[in-house]
Amino acid sequence: MTTRNRLLLQLLLTAISLLACALPARANLIVAAGASVANPGSTLNSFDVTLTNTGPSAATIGAFSFGLLLSNPDITFTGANTSTVKPYIFLGDSLFGPLISTTVGSTLVASDVELSGLGVTVGPGGTVGLGHVLFSVAPSAAPGQFETALSPFPTTSLADPSANDVPVQSFIAGSIQIGPASAAVSEPSYACVFFALLCVSAALREKNPSRFPRSPLQLP
């Protein structure tokens, strides 16, 4: 390689490096559905859908929508609201809340818009709630773990205050674990307790018969 070619290559690499540094850092946004455990015949079960920013820069969100899909007909979505465990993204400034679901059943669609139109900033490492999802389980439901998949774009999507799309890098499905109904805890048998007391009394009398005389209920 000639000196001139080496110089050109060095200039090209330097230009590429400077261009990479000039590009703005972008947010890395993840929408995730949570996990839940429920029994057959139960209602008001719930989990949250969240938005997490794992990138180096902040993202400003003015509206969102998410969809959930079920593969088990024994599970029914009954609604979604703003009562999330993590702070709700548009807390105190929601256009549609507290009820944000528009479709329920085997699928669920929920959406909301920030009322002021200024948008909410989700900083690096931040997590906010997008919706608190409620569901019921049929009494005949079989035990097992079932996926709650997030619908692809555009059903699950984010927008900035100017209604421009804010890309979502990852969609993470949730799960619903259905277990058998909890068995009732039986009361202790008083006969068993009484028999145990007799055994303890007999053992004590055998060690010290003068201190622990035989009970008239004990066998000779």
Buried (B, 14 or more C-beta within 10 A) or exposed (E): EEEEEEEEEEEEEEEEEEEEEEEEEEBBBBBBBBBBEBBBEBEEBBBBBBBBBBBEEEBBBBBBBBBBBBEBEBBBBBBBBBBBEBEBBBEEBBBBBEEBBEBBEBBBBBBBBBEEEEBBEBEBEBBBBBBBBBBBBBEEBEEEEBEBBBBEBEBBBBBBBEEEEBEBEEBBEBBBEBEEEEEEEEEEEEEEEEEEEEEEBBEEBEEEEEEBEEEEEEEE
